Amino acid sequence: MRSVRILAVPLLLLVVVACSHAQPAPPPAAAENVSQPAPAPAPEPVATPVAPPPDIAAASVYFDYDSSDLTPATRDVLQALFQQAQKQPDRDIRVEGNCDERGTREYNLALGQRRADAAKQYLVNLGVDGSRITAISYGKERPRTLGDDESAWKENRRDDLVPASSEAREVSQAAR
């Protein structure tokens, strides 16, 4: 009997030792806390780009036959241009004087210059820095409408007011 007992003790010991290494499963709440990663930081707000103010819009003003006098309608257009120019101090303005086809080339160049100068002076009187404005005459060389009638001539007796960059002014001053 002794030999049976000796075998039974190691077998019982083996069962006890094997069972002592088994650990119970952790409770579900404890397992979740261990495996959860830290929350991601909130993304930084993205700055929305600010749109630049609108550019100075090109415009045209019209004159009576053989005249450089500003009409009330012309003054209204120049007033609107002045307001745009105040918001865009880095933009220059080019005033292009034009004439209809009647008259000599020399006469129309001089009349176109008087028209451009009249618009420039009005803008200066409103408060635009005169160095921002270039006045030039094209005379009858750049007609908007071709024709030998009053409707075509009326379209060609004008100043075109065009936005220009200040870089062009700097280049022209450097050339002098």
C-alpha positions as CSV (number, residue, x, y, z in Angstrom):
1,M,0.0,0.0,0.0
2,R,2.8,2.2,0.5
3,S,3.6,2.3,-3.1
4,V,0.1,3.5,-4.0
5,R,0.3,6.3,-1.5
6,I,3.6,7.6,-2.8
7,L,2.1,7.8,-6.3
8,A,-1.1,9.5,-5.0
9,V,0.8,12.3,-3.1
10,P,2.8,13.5,-6.2
11,L,-0.3,13.3,-8.3
12,L,-2.3,15.4,-5.8
13,L,0.7,17.8,-5.5
14,L,0.7,18.1,-9.3
15,V,-3.0,19.0,-9.4
16,V,-2.6,21.6,-6.6
17,V,0.5,23.2,-8.2
18,A,-1.2,23.3,-11.7
19,C,-4.3,24.9,-10.3
20,S,-2.4,27.5,-8.3
21,H,-0.9,29.1,-11.5
22,A,-4.3,29.7,-13.1
23,Q,-5.6,33.2,-12.5
24,P,-9.1,34.3,-12.9
25,A,-10.0,36.6,-15.8
26,P,-10.1,40.3,-14.9
27,P,-13.5,41.9,-14.6
28,P,-14.7,43.6,-17.9
29,A,-14.5,47.1,-16.5
30,A,-10.9,46.7,-15.5
31,A,-10.0,45.3,-18.9
32,E,-11.5,48.3,-20.7
33,N,-9.6,50.9,-18.6
34,V,-6.3,49.3,-19.3
35,S,-6.8,49.0,-23.1
36,Q,-8.3,52.5,-23.8
37,P,-5.9,55.0,-25.4
38,A,-5.7,58.5,-24.1
39,P,-8.2,60.9,-25.9
40,A,-6.7,62.7,-28.9
41,P,-6.2,66.5,-28.4
42,A,-8.8,68.7,-30.1
43,P,-7.6,70.1,-33.4
44,E,-6.6,73.7,-33.4
45,P,-9.0,76.0,-35.1
46,V,-8.2,76.8,-38.7
47,A,-8.0,80.5,-39.5
48,T,-10.4,81.5,-42.3
49,P,-8.6,83.6,-45.0
50,V,-9.8,87.1,-45.2
51,A,-10.7,88.2,-48.7
52,P,-8.9,91.2,-50.0
53,P,-11.0,94.3,-50.7
54,P,-12.4,94.4,-54.2
55,D,-10.2,96.0,-56.8
56,I,-10.9,99.4,-58.3
57,A,-13.4,98.8,-61.1
58,A,-12.7,100.2,-64.5
59,A,-15.2,102.8,-65.6
60,S,-15.8,105.3,-68.3
61,V,-17.1,108.9,-68.2
62,Y,-18.5,110.7,-71.2
63,F,-18.2,114.3,-72.5
64,D,-20.1,116.6,-74.8
65,Y,-18.8,117.5,-78.2
66,D,-15.6,119.6,-78.1
67,S,-15.8,119.8,-74.3
68,S,-13.8,118.7,-71.3
69,D,-16.4,119.9,-68.7
70,L,-17.5,117.3,-66.2
71,T,-21.2,116.6,-66.3
72,P,-23.2,115.6,-63.1
73,A,-23.2,112.0,-64.3
74,T,-19.4,112.1,-64.8
75,R,-19.0,113.5,-61.3
76,D,-21.1,110.6,-59.9
77,V,-18.9,108.0,-61.5
78,L,-15.8,109.8,-60.3
79,Q,-17.2,109.9,-56.8
80,A,-17.7,106.2,-56.8
81,L,-14.2,105.7,-58.1
82,F,-12.9,107.9,-55.4
83,Q,-14.6,105.7,-52.7
84,Q,-13.0,102.6,-54.2
85,A,-9.6,104.2,-54.4
86,Q,-9.8,105.1,-50.7
87,K,-10.1,101.4,-49.9
88,Q,-7.2,100.5,-52.2
89,P,-4.3,102.9,-51.4
90,D,-1.8,100.6,-53.1
91,R,-3.6,100.8,-56.5
92,D,-3.1,103.7,-58.9
93,I,-5.5,105.0,-61.5
94,R,-4.8,105.7,-65.2
95,V,-7.2,108.2,-66.8
96,E,-7.2,107.7,-70.6
97,G,-8.7,110.6,-72.6
98,N,-10.3,109.8,-75.9
99,C,-12.1,111.8,-78.7
100,D,-14.3,111.1,-81.6
101,E,-12.8,111.0,-85.1
102,R,-13.7,114.6,-85.9
103,G,-10.8,117.1,-85.7
104,T,-7.1,116.9,-86.5
105,R,-4.9,114.4,-84.7
106,E,-3.1,117.2,-82.8
107,Y,-6.4,118.9,-81.7
108,N,-7.9,115.6,-80.5
109,L,-4.7,114.7,-78.5
110,A,-4.9,118.1,-76.8
111,L,-8.7,117.7,-76.1
112,G,-8.2,114.1,-74.8
113,Q,-5.5,115.4,-72.5
114,R,-7.8,118.2,-71.2
115,R,-10.5,115.6,-70.5
116,A,-8.1,113.3,-68.7
117,D,-6.7,116.2,-66.7
118,A,-10.2,117.3,-65.7
119,A,-11.1,113.9,-64.3
120,K,-7.7,113.7,-62.5
121,Q,-8.1,117.1,-61.0
122,Y,-11.6,116.2,-59.8
123,L,-10.3,113.0,-58.1
124,V,-7.4,115.0,-56.5
125,N,-9.9,117.6,-55.2
126,L,-11.9,114.7,-53.6
127,G,-8.7,113.6,-51.8
128,V,-6.9,111.1,-54.0
129,D,-3.1,111.6,-54.0
130,G,-2.2,113.1,-57.4
131,S,0.8,110.9,-57.6
132,R,-1.5,107.9,-57.8
133,I,-3.2,109.2,-61.0
134,T,-1.7,109.2,-64.5
135,A,-3.5,111.2,-67.1
136,I,-2.9,110.3,-70.8
137,S,-4.5,111.2,-74.1
138,Y,-5.1,108.8,-77.0
139,G,-7.0,111.4,-79.0
140,K,-9.0,109.6,-81.7
141,E,-6.6,106.6,-81.9
142,R,-8.7,104.3,-79.7
143,P,-12.3,104.4,-80.7
144,R,-14.7,102.3,-78.8
145,T,-17.3,102.3,-81.6
146,L,-16.7,102.7,-85.3
147,G,-19.1,104.8,-87.3
148,D,-19.7,108.3,-88.7
149,D,-22.8,109.2,-86.7
150,E,-23.7,110.7,-83.3
151,S,-24.1,107.4,-81.5
152,A,-20.6,106.3,-82.4
153,W,-19.1,109.7,-81.7
154,K,-20.9,109.9,-78.3
155,E,-19.2,106.6,-77.2
156,N,-15.8,107.8,-78.3
157,R,-15.9,111.1,-76.4
158,R,-14.8,109.6,-73.1
159,D,-12.3,109.1,-70.4
160,D,-11.5,105.5,-69.5
161,L,-10.6,105.1,-65.8
162,V,-8.4,102.0,-65.4
163,P,-6.9,100.6,-62.2
164,A,-3.1,100.4,-62.5
165,S,-0.4,99.0,-60.1
166,S,1.9,101.3,-58.3
167,E,4.8,99.3,-59.8
168,A,4.1,100.9,-63.2
169,R,4.4,104.4,-61.5
170,E,7.7,103.4,-59.9
171,V,9.1,102.1,-63.3
172,S,8.0,105.3,-65.1
173,Q,9.6,107.5,-62.4
174,A,12.8,105.5,-62.5
175,A,13.0,106.0,-66.3
176,R,13.0,109.8,-65.9
